[in-house]
């Protein structure tokens, strides 16, 4: 098991680029954790995961995610980040209950 | 299997109230789908799910969720909503791999 890599998603991140990174890491069986601070960044992170789900359909991999709060420091200030632990599931039928 | 109930989350929704609704529905084994339009609403939805995870820890229920895009009409205009299909898992150990 490798250490999870934390992808920092910003308000200006391109969702398709982040989605491509997620899909690539999932295919390589790496653990993926996204981190976002602020509503716009959180929105980009969720959209990126949604797009990555489409990319991985052909691989028969279903993505779900677990969100958590994380206290981080930015420019000396405490901020609450949202982290998204991406979980690949296969086969899809596991999730249909 | 009941039809999923769609909880509409707005930018001004109280996250703890939405989290309480999610936790209640999951405990009653109802399917939960959240719908959010716009970055602020998406952010509130993700925060509500994260808080609901805390509420359900004592029940030994682990929540994950699947995001999807959904085209909806608001005031005659096409908008893209994000939907979050909440998936309860139990026991927790299933997700620890």
N, CA and C atoms of all chains as a GROMACS GRO file, in nm:
protein
  582
    1UNK      N    1   0.085  -0.121   0.000
    1UNK     CA    2   0.000   0.000   0.000
    1UNK      C    3   0.088   0.125   0.000
    2UNK      N    4   0.072   0.208  -0.101
    2UNK     CA    5   0.151   0.331  -0.107
    2UNK      C    6   0.082   0.440  -0.024
    3UNK      N    7   0.159   0.537   0.018
    3UNK     CA    8   0.103   0.655   0.086
    3UNK      C    9   0.012   0.727  -0.012
    4UNK      N   10  -0.101   0.779   0.036
    4UNK     CA   11  -0.186   0.852  -0.057
    4UNK      C   12  -0.119   0.981  -0.104
    5UNK      N   13  -0.140   1.012  -0.231
    5UNK     CA   14  -0.087   1.136  -0.285
    5UNK      C   15  -0.199   1.239  -0.272
    6UNK      N   16  -0.168   1.356  -0.225
    6UNK     CA   17  -0.272   1.459  -0.209
    6UNK      C   18  -0.268   1.554  -0.327
    7UNK      N   19  -0.378   1.554  -0.402
    7UNK     CA   20  -0.392   1.647  -0.514
    7UNK      C   21  -0.463   1.771  -0.463
    8UNK      N   22  -0.396   1.885  -0.470
    8UNK     CA   23  -0.460   2.009  -0.426
    8UNK      C   24  -0.539   2.069  -0.540
    9UNK      N   25  -0.667   2.088  -0.517
    9UNK     CA   26  -0.754   2.143  -0.621
    9UNK      C   27  -0.786   2.287  -0.584
   10UNK      N   28  -0.768   2.377  -0.679
   10UNK     CA   29  -0.796   2.519  -0.655
   10UNK      C   30  -0.918   2.562  -0.734
   11UNK      N   31  -0.967   2.682  -0.702
   11UNK     CA   32  -1.083   2.736  -0.773
   11UNK      C   33  -1.057   2.743  -0.924
   12UNK      N   34  -0.932   2.765  -0.960
   12UNK     CA   35  -0.899   2.779  -1.102
   12UNK      C   36  -0.850   2.651  -1.168
   13UNK      N   37  -0.853   2.539  -1.095
   13UNK     CA   38  -0.806   2.412  -1.153
   13UNK      C   39  -0.899   2.370  -1.268
   14UNK      N   40  -0.839   2.317  -1.373
   14UNK     CA   41  -0.922   2.266  -1.483
   14UNK      C   42  -0.974   2.129  -1.444
   15UNK      N   43  -1.105   2.114  -1.447
   15UNK     CA   44  -1.165   1.990  -1.399
   15UNK      C   45  -1.122   1.869  -1.483
   16UNK      N   46  -1.109   1.888  -1.614
   16UNK     CA   47  -1.071   1.773  -1.697
   16UNK      C   48  -0.927   1.730  -1.670
   17UNK      N   49  -0.841   1.827  -1.639
   17UNK     CA   50  -0.702   1.793  -1.608
   17UNK      C   51  -0.695   1.715  -1.476
   18UNK      N   52  -0.771   1.762  -1.377
   18UNK     CA   53  -0.772   1.692  -1.248
   18UNK      C   54  -0.834   1.553  -1.265
   19UNK      N   55  -0.941   1.546  -1.345
   19UNK     CA   56  -1.007   1.417  -1.370
   19UNK      C   57  -0.910   1.319  -1.436
   20UNK      N   58  -0.831   1.368  -1.530
   20UNK     CA   59  -0.732   1.282  -1.596
   20UNK      C   60  -0.629   1.230  -1.497
   21UNK      N   61  -0.587   1.318  -1.406
   21UNK     CA   62  -0.489   1.277  -1.304
   21UNK      C   63  -0.549   1.171  -1.212
   22UNK      N   64  -0.676   1.192  -1.171
   22UNK     CA   65  -0.742   1.093  -1.084
   22UNK      C   66  -0.750   0.958  -1.155
   23UNK      N   67  -0.798   0.960  -1.280
   23UNK     CA   68  -0.816   0.834  -1.355
   23UNK      C   69  -0.683   0.762  -1.371
   24UNK      N   70  -0.577   0.838  -1.401
   24UNK     CA   71  -0.445   0.777  -1.419
   24UNK      C   72  -0.396   0.711  -1.291
   25UNK      N   73  -0.415   0.780  -1.180
   25UNK     CA   74  -0.369   0.725  -1.052
   25UNK      C   75  -0.450   0.602  -1.011
   26UNK      N   76  -0.581   0.606  -1.036
   26UNK     CA   77  -0.666   0.491  -1.002
   26UNK      C   78  -0.625   0.370  -1.087
   27UNK      N   79  -0.598   0.394  -1.215
   27UNK     CA   80  -0.556   0.282  -1.302
   27UNK      C   81  -0.425   0.221  -1.254
   28UNK      N   82  -0.339   0.305  -1.197
   28UNK     CA   83  -0.210   0.255  -1.144
   28UNK      C   84  -0.225   0.203  -1.001
   29UNK      N   85  -0.351   0.196  -0.954
   29UNK     CA   86  -0.382   0.146  -0.820
   29UNK      C   87  -0.317   0.227  -0.709
   30UNK      N   88  -0.301   0.358  -0.736
   30UNK     CA   89  -0.252   0.448  -0.632
   30UNK      C   90  -0.371   0.504  -0.555
   31UNK      N   91  -0.349   0.532  -0.428
   31UNK     CA   92  -0.453   0.597  -0.348
   31UNK      C   93  -0.459   0.744  -0.386
   32UNK      N   94  -0.579   0.794  -0.403
   32UNK     CA   95  -0.596   0.934  -0.442
   32UNK      C   96  -0.674   1.008  -0.334
   33UNK      N   97  -0.619   1.122  -0.292
   33UNK     CA   98  -0.689   1.211  -0.200
   33UNK      C   99  -0.686   1.351  -0.261
   34UNK      N  100  -0.803   1.412  -0.277
   34UNK     CA  101  -0.810   1.550  -0.325
   34UNK      C  102  -0.827   1.641  -0.204
   35UNK      N  103  -0.769   1.758  -0.211
   35UNK     CA  104  -0.787   1.857  -0.104
   35UNK      C  105  -0.833   1.989  -0.164
   36UNK      N  106  -0.936   2.047  -0.107
   36UNK     CA  107  -0.990   2.173  -0.159
   36UNK      C  108  -1.025   2.265  -0.044
   37UNK      N  109  -0.996   2.394  -0.061
   37UNK     CA  110  -1.029   2.495   0.039
   37UNK      C  111  -1.119   2.599  -0.027
   38UNK      N  112  -1.238   2.616   0.027
   38UNK     CA  113  -1.331   2.715  -0.027
   38UNK      C  114  -1.429   2.652  -0.124
   39UNK      N  115  -1.545   2.718  -0.135
   39UNK     CA  116  -1.656   2.661  -0.213
   39UNK      C  117  -1.620   2.636  -0.360
   40UNK      N  118  -1.549   2.728  -0.422
   40UNK     CA  119  -1.519   2.711  -0.564
   40UNK      C  120  -1.425   2.593  -0.587
   41UNK      N  121  -1.329   2.578  -0.498
   41UNK     CA  122  -1.235   2.466  -0.510
   41UNK      C  123  -1.305   2.332  -0.483
   42UNK      N  124  -1.394   2.332  -0.384
   42UNK     CA  125  -1.470   2.210  -0.353
   42UNK      C  126  -1.555   2.171  -0.474
   43UNK      N  127  -1.618   2.270  -0.534
   43UNK     CA  128  -1.700   2.246  -0.653
   43UNK      C  129  -1.616   2.187  -0.767
   44UNK      N  130  -1.496   2.241  -0.788
   44UNK     CA  131  -1.408   2.188  -0.893
   44UNK      C  132  -1.367   2.044  -0.863
   45UNK      N  133  -1.341   2.016  -0.735
   45UNK     CA  134  -1.301   1.881  -0.695
   45UNK      C  135  -1.412   1.780  -0.723
   46UNK      N  136  -1.536   1.817  -0.686
   46UNK     CA  137  -1.648   1.725  -0.708
   46UNK      C  138  -1.671   1.704  -0.859
   47UNK      N  139  -1.662   1.813  -0.936
   47UNK     CA  140  -1.680   1.799  -1.081
   47UNK      C  141  -1.570   1.710  -1.141
   48UNK      N  142  -1.447   1.727  -1.091
   48UNK     CA  143  -1.336   1.646  -1.142
   48UNK      C  144  -1.360   1.497  -1.114
   49UNK      N  145  -1.408   1.466  -0.995
   49UNK     CA  146  -1.435   1.325  -0.962
   49UNK      C  147  -1.547   1.271  -1.051
   50UNK      N  148  -1.648   1.355  -1.074
   50UNK     CA  149  -1.761   1.312  -1.158
   50UNK      C  150  -1.714   1.284  -1.301
   51UNK      N  151  -1.626   1.369  -1.351
   51UNK     CA  152  -1.572   1.349  -1.486
   51UNK      C  153  -1.482   1.224  -1.488
   52UNK      N  154  -1.403   1.206  -1.383
   52UNK     CA  155  -1.314   1.088  -1.376
   52UNK      C  156  -1.395   0.958  -1.376
   53UNK      N  157  -1.514   0.962  -1.316
   53UNK     CA  158  -1.601   0.844  -1.318
   53UNK      C  159  -1.632   0.805  -1.463
   54UNK      N  160  -1.657   0.906  -1.547
   54UNK     CA  161  -1.683   0.879  -1.689
   54UNK      C  162  -1.561   0.818  -1.758
   55UNK      N  163  -1.443   0.872  -1.726
   55UNK     CA  164  -1.320   0.820  -1.788
   55UNK      C  165  -1.297   0.673  -1.752
   56UNK      N  166  -1.339   0.634  -1.630
   56UNK     CA  167  -1.308   0.499  -1.581
   56UNK      C  168  -1.419   0.397  -1.611
   57UNK      N  169  -1.527   0.445  -1.670
   57UNK     CA  170  -1.637   0.353  -1.703
   57UNK      C  171  -1.589   0.239  -1.793
   58UNK      N  172  -1.506   0.275  -1.891
   58UNK     CA  173  -1.457   0.174  -1.987
   58UNK      C  174  -1.368   0.070  -1.919
   59UNK      N  175  -1.312   0.105  -1.804
   59UNK     CA  176  -1.227   0.012  -1.729
   59UNK      C  177  -1.310  -0.070  -1.630
   60UNK      N  178  -1.442  -0.044  -1.630
   60UNK     CA  179  -1.532  -0.112  -1.537
   60UNK      C  180  -1.494  -0.085  -1.392
   61UNK      N  181  -1.448   0.038  -1.368
   61UNK     CA  182  -1.416   0.080  -1.231
   61UNK      C  183  -1.516   0.186  -1.190
   62UNK      N  184  -1.574   0.167  -1.075
   62UNK     CA  185  -1.672   0.259  -1.018
   62UNK      C  186  -1.604   0.338  -0.907
   63UNK      N  187  -1.613   0.470  -0.913
   63UNK     CA  188  -1.551   0.552  -0.809
   63UNK      C  189  -1.655   0.604  -0.710
   64UNK      N  190  -1.624   0.591  -0.583
   64UNK     CA  191  -1.702   0.660  -0.481
   64UNK      C  192  -1.603   0.743  -0.402
   65UNK      N  193  -1.651   0.829  -0.315
   65UNK     CA  194  -1.553   0.898  -0.232
   65UNK      C  195  -1.605   0.928  -0.093
   66UNK      N  196  -1.509   0.941  -0.004
   66UNK     CA  197  -1.533   0.971   0.136
   66UNK      C  198  -1.478   1.110   0.164
   67UNK      N  199  -1.565   1.201   0.209
   67UNK     CA  200  -1.516   1.335   0.242
   67UNK      C  201  -1.478   1.345   0.389
   68UNK      N  202  -1.381   1.429   0.420
   68UNK     CA  203  -1.346   1.455   0.560
   68UNK      C  204  -1.296   1.598   0.572
   69UNK      N  205  -1.308   1.652   0.693
   69UNK     CA  206  -1.254   1.785   0.718
   69UNK      C  207  -1.109   1.772   0.762
   70UNK      N  208  -1.029   1.871   0.726
   70UNK     CA  209  -0.889   1.869   0.764
   70UNK      C  210  -0.845   2.012   0.796
   71UNK      N  211  -0.786   2.031   0.914
   71UNK     CA  212  -0.739   2.166   0.949
   71UNK      C  213  -0.601   2.187   0.890
   72UNK      N  214  -0.588   2.288   0.807
   72UNK     CA  215  -0.458   2.316   0.748
   72UNK      C  216  -0.422   2.463   0.772
   73UNK      N  217  -0.296   2.497   0.746
   73UNK     CA  218  -0.252   2.634   0.765
   73UNK      C  219  -0.215   2.694   0.630
   74UNK      N  220  -0.273   2.807   0.598
   74UNK     CA  221  -0.240   2.878   0.474
   74UNK      C  222  -0.202   3.020   0.512
   75UNK      N  223  -0.080   3.060   0.476
   75UNK     CA  224  -0.029   3.194   0.510
   75UNK      C  225  -0.045   3.224   0.660
   76UNK      N  226  -0.015   3.124   0.741
   76UNK     CA  227  -0.019   3.144   0.886
   76UNK      C  228  -0.159   3.142   0.946
   77UNK      N  229  -0.261   3.118   0.863
   77UNK     CA  230  -0.399   3.114   0.914
   77UNK      C  231  -0.455   2.974   0.907
   78UNK      N  232  -0.530   2.938   1.013
   78UNK     CA  233  -0.600   2.809   1.016
   78UNK      C  234  -0.716   2.812   0.915
   79UNK      N  235  -0.722   2.715   0.829
   79UNK     CA  236  -0.835   2.702   0.737
   79UNK      C  237  -0.886   2.558   0.743
   80UNK      N  238  -1.012   2.542   0.716
   80UNK     CA  239  -1.067   2.407   0.709
   80UNK      C  240  -1.073   2.363   0.564
   81UNK      N  241  -1.001   2.258   0.534
   81UNK     CA  242  -1.002   2.203   0.398
   81UNK      C  243  -1.097   2.084   0.395
   82UNK      N  244  -1.151   2.058   0.278
   82UNK     CA  245  -1.224   1.932   0.258
   82UNK      C  246  -1.132   1.837   0.183
   83UNK      N  247  -1.126   1.715   0.234
   83UNK     CA  248  -1.048   1.612   0.164
   83UNK      C  249  -1.143   1.507   0.110
   84UNK      N  250  -1.112   1.457  -0.008
   84UNK     CA  251  -1.194   1.356  -0.074
   84UNK      C  252  -1.106   1.233  -0.096
   85UNK      N  253  -1.136   1.128  -0.023
   85UNK     CA  254  -1.063   1.002  -0.042
   85UNK      C  255  -1.136   0.925  -0.150
   86UNK      N  256  -1.070   0.906  -0.262
   86UNK     CA  257  -1.134   0.840  -0.376
   86UNK      C  258  -1.119   0.689  -0.362
   87UNK      N  259  -1.232   0.619  -0.374
   87UNK     CA  260  -1.233   0.474  -0.356
   87UNK      C  261  -1.279   0.405  -0.484
   88UNK      N  262  -1.193   0.331  -0.548
   88UNK     CA  263  -1.237   0.254  -0.664
   88UNK      C  264  -1.307   0.126  -0.620
   89UNK      N  265  -1.414   0.094  -0.689
   89UNK     CA  266  -1.488  -0.030  -0.664
   89UNK      C  267  -1.499  -0.107  -0.794
   90UNK      N  268  -1.486  -0.236  -0.785
   90UNK     CA  269  -1.505  -0.317  -0.903
   90UNK      C  270  -1.542  -0.456  -0.856
   91UNK      N  271  -1.641  -0.524  -0.908
   91UNK     CA  272  -1.727  -0.480  -1.017
   91UNK      C  273  -1.835  -0.383  -0.969
   92UNK      N  274  -1.906  -0.324  -1.065
   92UNK     CA  275  -2.007  -0.223  -1.036
   92UNK      C  276  -2.122  -0.279  -0.953
   93UNK      N  277  -2.148  -0.407  -0.968
   93UNK     CA  278  -2.266  -0.466  -0.904
   93UNK      C  279  -2.263  -0.454  -0.752
   94UNK      N  280  -2.142  -0.442  -0.695
   94UNK     CA  281  -2.130  -0.427  -0.550
   94UNK      C  282  -2.209  -0.309  -0.498
   95UNK      N  283  -2.224  -0.208  -0.584
   95UNK     CA  284  -2.285  -0.083  -0.538
   95UNK      C  285  -2.434  -0.074  -0.565
   96UNK      N  286  -2.490  -0.176  -0.628
   96UNK     CA  287  -2.628  -0.162  -0.672
   96UNK      C  288  -2.731  -0.204  -0.567
   97UNK      N  289  -2.684  -0.236  -0.449
   97UNK     CA  290  -2.780  -0.277  -0.346
   97UNK      C  291  -2.847  -0.157  -0.280
   98UNK      N  292  -3.707  -0.197  -0.219
   98UNK     CA  293  -3.627  -0.078  -0.254
   98UNK      C  294  -3.720   0.041  -0.279
   99UNK      N  295  -3.705   0.145  -0.200
   99UNK     CA  296  -3.788   0.264  -0.220
   99UNK      C  297  -3.725   0.356  -0.325
  100UNK      N  298  -3.806   0.441  -0.383
  100UNK     CA  299  -3.755   0.543  -0.475
  100UNK      C  300  -3.666   0.639  -0.395
  101UNK      N  301  -3.555   0.682  -0.455
  101UNK     CA  302  -3.473   0.776  -0.378
  101UNK      C  303  -3.545   0.909  -0.359
  102UNK      N  304  -3.526   0.967  -0.243
  102UNK     CA  305  -3.582   1.098  -0.214
  102UNK      C  306  -3.471   1.199  -0.248
  103UNK      N  307  -3.506   1.305  -0.319
  103UNK     CA  308  -3.404   1.404  -0.356
  103UNK      C  309  -3.410   1.522  -0.261
  104UNK      N  310  -3.299   1.540  -0.188
  104UNK     CA  311  -3.287   1.655  -0.098
  104UNK      C  312  -3.219   1.768  -0.174
  105UNK      N  313  -3.289   1.878  -0.191
  105UNK     CA  314  -3.229   1.992  -0.262
  105UNK      C  315  -3.152   2.077  -0.162
  106UNK      N  316  -3.024   2.094  -0.189
  106UNK     CA  317  -2.938   2.171  -0.101
  106UNK      C  318  -2.909   2.305  -0.168
  107UNK      N  319  -2.929   2.413  -0.094
  107UNK     CA  320  -2.905   2.547  -0.148
  107UNK      C  321  -2.784   2.609  -0.080
  108UNK      N  322  -2.739   2.721  -0.136
  108UNK     CA  323  -2.624   2.792  -0.079
  108UNK      C  324  -2.650   2.829   0.067
  109UNK      N  325  -2.778   2.856   0.098
  109UNK     CA  326  -2.811   2.899   0.234
  109UNK      C  327  -2.856   2.786   0.326
  110UNK      N  328  -2.850   2.661   0.278
  110UNK     CA  329  -2.893   2.548   0.362
  110UNK      C  330  -2.800   2.534   0.482
  111UNK      N  331  -2.859   2.502   0.598
  111UNK     CA  332  -2.776   2.478   0.716
  111UNK      C  333  -2.719   2.338   0.706
  112UNK      N  334  -2.587   2.327   0.712
  112UNK     CA  335  -2.523   2.197   0.690
  112UNK      C  336  -2.563   2.095   0.797
  113UNK      N  337  -2.577   2.140   0.922
  113UNK     CA  338  -2.612   2.044   1.027
  113UNK      C  339  -2.755   1.993   1.010
  114UNK      N  340  -2.845   2.079   0.960
  114UNK     CA  341  -2.983   2.035   0.937
  114UNK      C  342  -2.987   1.932   0.823
  115UNK      N  343  -2.913   1.959   0.717
  115UNK     CA  344  -2.909   1.863   0.605
  115UNK      C  345  -2.844   1.732   0.652
  116UNK      N  346  -2.738   1.745   0.732
  116UNK     CA  347  -2.669   1.626   0.783
  116UNK      C  348  -2.763   1.541   0.869
  117UNK      N  349  -2.844   1.608   0.950
  117UNK     CA  350  -2.940   1.535   1.033
  117UNK      C  351  -3.043   1.462   0.948
  118UNK      N  352  -3.087   1.527   0.840
  118UNK     CA  353  -3.183   1.464   0.750
  118UNK      C  354  -3.121   1.342   0.681
  119UNK      N  355  -2.995   1.356   0.638
  119UNK     CA  356  -2.926   1.244   0.573
  119UNK      C  357  -2.915   1.126   0.671
  120UNK      N  358  -2.867   1.156   0.792
  120UNK     CA  359  -2.846   1.049   0.891
  120UNK      C  360  -2.978   0.979   0.923
  121UNK      N  361  -3.084   1.057   0.937
  121UNK     CA  362  -3.215   0.998   0.967
  121UNK      C  363  -3.262   0.905   0.856
  122UNK      N  364  -3.246   0.951   0.732
  122UNK     CA  365  -3.292   0.869   0.620
  122UNK      C  366  -3.208   0.742   0.607
  123UNK      N  367  -3.077   0.754   0.630
  123UNK     CA  368  -2.990   0.637   0.620
  123UNK      C  369  -3.027   0.535   0.728
  124UNK      N  370  -3.055   0.585   0.847
  124UNK     CA  371  -3.093   0.494   0.957
  124UNK      C  372  -3.224   0.422   0.924
  125UNK      N  373  -3.312   0.489   0.851
  125UNK     CA  374  -3.439   0.426   0.810
  125UNK      C  375  -3.424   0.345   0.681
  126UNK      N  376  -3.298   0.332   0.639
  126UNK     CA  377  -3.265   0.254   0.517
  126UNK      C  378  -3.333   0.308   0.392
  127UNK      N  379  -3.351   0.441   0.390
  127UNK     CA  380  -3.402   0.506   0.269
  127UNK      C  381  -3.284   0.546   0.182
  128UNK      N  382  -3.309   0.545   0.052
  128UNK     CA  383  -3.206   0.593  -0.039
  128UNK      C  384  -3.202   0.746  -0.034
  129UNK      N  385  -3.083   0.802  -0.029
  129UNK     CA  386  -3.069   0.946  -0.022
  129UNK      C  387  -2.993   0.999  -0.142
  130UNK      N  388  -3.050   1.099  -0.208
  130UNK     CA  389  -2.981   1.168  -0.316
  130UNK      C  390  -2.987   1.318  -0.285
  131UNK      N  391  -2.870   1.383  -0.283
  131UNK     CA  392  -2.867   1.528  -0.266
  131UNK      C  393  -2.851   1.594  -0.403
  132UNK      N  394  -2.913   1.708  -0.420
  132UNK     CA  395  -2.897   1.782  -0.545
  132UNK      C  396  -2.855   1.924  -0.513
  133UNK      N  397  -2.752   1.972  -0.583
  133UNK     CA  398  -2.701   2.107  -0.559
  133UNK      C  399  -2.668   2.174  -0.691
  134UNK      N  400  -2.701   2.302  -0.702
  134UNK     CA  401  -2.670   2.380  -0.821
  134UNK      C  402  -2.583   2.498  -0.779
  135UNK      N  403  -2.465   2.507  -0.837
  135UNK     CA  404  -2.375   2.617  -0.804
  135UNK      C  405  -2.275   2.579  -0.697
  136UNK      N  406  -2.160   2.648  -0.700
  136UNK     CA  407  -2.048   2.612  -0.613
  136UNK      C  408  -2.083   2.619  -0.464
  137UNK      N  409  -2.157   2.721  -0.423
  137UNK     CA  410  -2.187   2.735  -0.280
  137UNK      C  411  -2.277   2.621  -0.232
  138UNK      N  412  -2.374   2.584  -0.315
  138UNK     CA  413  -2.465   2.476  -0.278
  138UNK      C  414  -2.391   2.341  -0.277
  139UNK      N  415  -2.301   2.322  -0.374
  139UNK     CA  416  -2.222   2.198  -0.378
  139UNK      C  417  -2.136   2.188  -0.252
  140UNK      N  418  -2.077   2.300  -0.215
  140UNK     CA  419  -1.994   2.304  -0.094
  140UNK      C  420  -2.077   2.268   0.031
  141UNK      N  421  -2.198   2.323   0.040
  141UNK     CA  422  -2.284   2.290   0.154
  141UNK      C  423  -2.321   2.142   0.154
  142UNK      N  424  -2.347   2.088   0.036
  142UNK     CA  425  -2.384   1.946   0.026
  142UNK      C  426  -2.270   1.857   0.075
  143UNK      N  427  -2.148   1.888   0.032
  143UNK     CA  428  -2.033   1.806   0.072
  143UNK      C  429  -2.010   1.818   0.222
  144UNK      N  430  -2.023   1.939   0.275
  144UNK     CA  431  -2.005   1.957   0.419
  144UNK      C  432  -2.112   1.880   0.496
  145UNK      N  433  -2.235   1.884   0.447
  145UNK     CA  434  -2.345   1.812   0.515
  145UNK      C  435  -2.316   1.661   0.517
  146UNK      N  436  -2.267   1.608   0.407
  146UNK     CA  437  -2.236   1.464   0.403
  146UNK      C  438  -2.124   1.431   0.501
  147UNK      N  439  -2.025   1.520   0.506
  147UNK     CA  440  -1.911   1.497   0.596
  147UNK      C  441  -1.959   1.497   0.743
  148UNK      N  442  -2.049   1.589   0.775
  148UNK     CA  443  -2.104   1.596   0.911
  148UNK      C  444  -2.191   1.472   0.939
  149UNK      N  445  -2.269   1.431   0.839
  149UNK     CA  446  -2.355   1.313   0.856
  149UNK      C  447  -2.271   1.188   0.883
  150UNK      N  448  -2.153   1.181   0.823
  150UNK     CA  449  -2.063   1.069   0.849
  150UNK      C  450  -2.030   1.061   0.999
  151UNK      N  451  -2.009   1.177   1.059
  151UNK     CA  452  -1.982   1.181   1.203
  151UNK      C  453  -2.102   1.133   1.284
  152UNK      N  454  -2.221   1.178   1.243
  152UNK     CA  455  -2.343   1.137   1.313
  152UNK      C  456  -2.362   0.985   1.308
  153UNK      N  457  -2.320   0.924   1.199
  153UNK     CA  458  -2.348   0.781   1.179
  153UNK      C  459  -2.237   0.690   1.228
  154UNK      N  460  -2.130   0.751   1.279
  154UNK     CA  461  -2.018   0.670   1.329
  154UNK      C  462  -2.064   0.577   1.441
  155UNK      N  463  -2.148   0.632   1.530
  155UNK     CA  464  -2.194   0.554   1.644
  155UNK      C  465  -2.282   0.436   1.602
  156UNK      N  466  -2.339   0.445   1.482
  156UNK     CA  467  -2.422   0.336   1.429
  156UNK      C  468  -2.336   0.236   1.350
  157UNK      N  469  -2.205   0.264   1.345
  157UNK     CA  470  -2.114   0.179   1.269
  157UNK      C  471  -2.153   0.175   1.121
  158UNK      N  472  -2.201   0.288   1.072
  158UNK     CA  473  -2.233   0.298   0.929
  158UNK      C  474  -2.135   0.395   0.865
  159UNK      N  475  -2.077   0.352   0.756
  159UNK     CA  476  -1.980   0.431   0.682
  159UNK      C  477  -2.049   0.483   0.556
  160UNK      N  478  -2.045   0.613   0.534
  160UNK     CA  479  -2.108   0.669   0.414
  160UNK      C  480  -2.004   0.700   0.307
  161UNK      N  481  -2.034   0.659   0.185
  161UNK     CA  482  -1.957   0.707   0.071
  161UNK      C  483  -2.058   0.768  -0.023
  162UNK      N  484  -2.012   0.836  -0.125
  162UNK     CA  485  -2.110   0.882  -0.221
  162UNK      C  486  -2.059   0.890  -0.362
  163UNK      N  487  -2.154   0.880  -0.454
  163UNK     CA  488  -2.128   0.881  -0.597
  163UNK      C  489  -2.184   1.011  -0.653
  164UNK      N  490  -2.100   1.091  -0.717
  164UNK     CA  491  -2.151   1.214  -0.777
  164UNK      C  492  -2.190   1.193  -0.923
  165UNK      N  493  -2.289   1.265  -0.969
  165UNK     CA  494  -2.325   1.261  -1.111
  165UNK      C  495  -2.378   1.397  -1.152
  166UNK      N  496  -2.369   1.425  -1.282
  166UNK     CA  497  -2.426   1.549  -1.335
  166UNK      C  498  -2.571   1.522  -1.373
  167UNK      N  499  -2.653   1.625  -1.359
  167UNK     CA  500  -2.793   1.611  -1.397
  167UNK      C  501  -2.840   1.743  -1.457
  168UNK      N  502  -2.899   1.736  -1.577
  168UNK     CA  503  -2.950   1.858  -1.639
  168UNK      C  504  -3.089   1.888  -1.584
  169UNK      N  505  -3.105   2.002  -1.527
  169UNK     CA  506  -3.235   2.038  -1.473
  169UNK      C  507  -3.275   2.176  -1.527
  170UNK      N  508  -3.402   2.212  -1.510
  170UNK     CA  509  -3.449   2.341  -1.557
  170UNK      C  510  -3.489   2.426  -1.437
  171UNK      N  511  -3.433   2.547  -1.430
  171UNK     CA  512  -3.470   2.641  -1.324
  171UNK      C  513  -3.513   2.771  -1.390
  172UNK      N  514  -3.634   2.812  -1.364
  172UNK     CA  515  -3.689   2.934  -1.425
  172UNK      C  516  -3.673   2.933  -1.577
  173UNK      N  517  -3.700   2.818  -1.636
  173UNK     CA  518  -3.694   2.806  -1.782
  173UNK      C  519  -3.555   2.796  -1.841
  174UNK      N  520  -3.452   2.793  -1.754
  174UNK     CA  521  -3.314   2.782  -1.805
  174UNK      C  522  -3.254   2.647  -1.768
  175UNK      N  523  -3.178   2.593  -1.864
  175UNK     CA  524  -3.105   2.468  -1.840
  175UNK      C  525  -2.990   2.495  -1.744
  176UNK      N  526  -2.982   2.418  -1.638
  176UNK     CA  527  -2.869   2.429  -1.546
  176UNK      C  528  -2.815   2.289  -1.521
  177UNK      N  529  -2.687   2.283  -1.491
  177UNK     CA  530  -2.629   2.154  -1.457
  177UNK      C  531  -2.622   2.141  -1.305
  178UNK      N  532  -2.692   2.044  -1.253
  178UNK     CA  533  -2.688   2.018  -1.110
  178UNK      C  534  -2.589   1.906  -1.082
  179UNK      N  535  -2.536   1.904  -0.960
  179UNK     CA  536  -2.459   1.788  -0.916
  179UNK      C  537  -2.548   1.708  -0.822
  180UNK      N  538  -2.552   1.580  -0.846
  180UNK     CA  539  -2.625   1.491  -0.756
  180UNK      C  540  -2.528   1.401  -0.682
  181UNK      N  541  -2.559   1.377  -0.557
  181UNK     CA  542  -2.476   1.292  -0.472
  181UNK      C  543  -2.561   1.175  -0.424
  182UNK      N  544  -2.531   1.057  -0.473
  182UNK     CA  545  -2.601   0.937  -0.428
  182UNK      C  546  -2.524   0.884  -0.308
  183UNK      N  547  -2.592   0.885  -0.194
  183UNK     CA  548  -2.526   0.844  -0.071
  183UNK      C  549  -2.536   0.693  -0.055
  184UNK      N  550  -2.423   0.632  -0.026
  184UNK     CA  551  -2.416   0.486  -0.012
  184UNK      C  552  -2.370   0.448   0.128
  185UNK      N  553  -2.456   0.389   0.207
  185UNK     CA  554  -2.411   0.340   0.337
  185UNK      C  555  -2.338   0.206   0.323
  186UNK      N  556  -2.231   0.194   0.397
  186UNK     CA  557  -2.157   0.068   0.400
  186UNK      C  558  -2.145   0.023   0.544
  187UNK      N  559  -2.157  -0.105   0.563
  187UNK     CA  560  -2.138  -0.159   0.697
  187UNK      C  561  -2.098  -0.305   0.680
  188UNK      N  562  -2.000  -0.359   0.747
  188UNK     CA  563  -1.914  -0.291   0.843
  188UNK      C  564  -1.810  -0.203   0.776
  189UNK      N  565  -1.744  -0.121   0.860
  189UNK     CA  566  -1.644  -0.026   0.812
  189UNK      C  567  -1.526  -0.094   0.746
  190UNK      N  568  -1.496  -0.214   0.788
  190UNK     CA  569  -1.374  -0.280   0.741
  190UNK      C  570  -1.374  -0.301   0.589
  191UNK      N  571  -1.493  -0.302   0.529
  191UNK     CA  572  -1.499  -0.317   0.382
  191UNK      C  573  -1.420  -0.210   0.309
  192UNK      N  574  -1.412  -0.092   0.371
  192UNK     CA  575  -1.353   0.022   0.304
  192UNK      C  576  -1.207   0.046   0.338
  193UNK      N  577  -1.153  -0.040   0.424
  193UNK     CA  578  -1.020  -0.011   0.474
  193UNK      C  579  -0.907  -0.064   0.387
  194UNK      N  580  -0.939  -0.119   0.273
  194UNK     CA  581  -0.834  -0.174   0.187
  194UNK      C  582  -0.765  -0.067   0.107
   0.00000   0.00000   0.00000
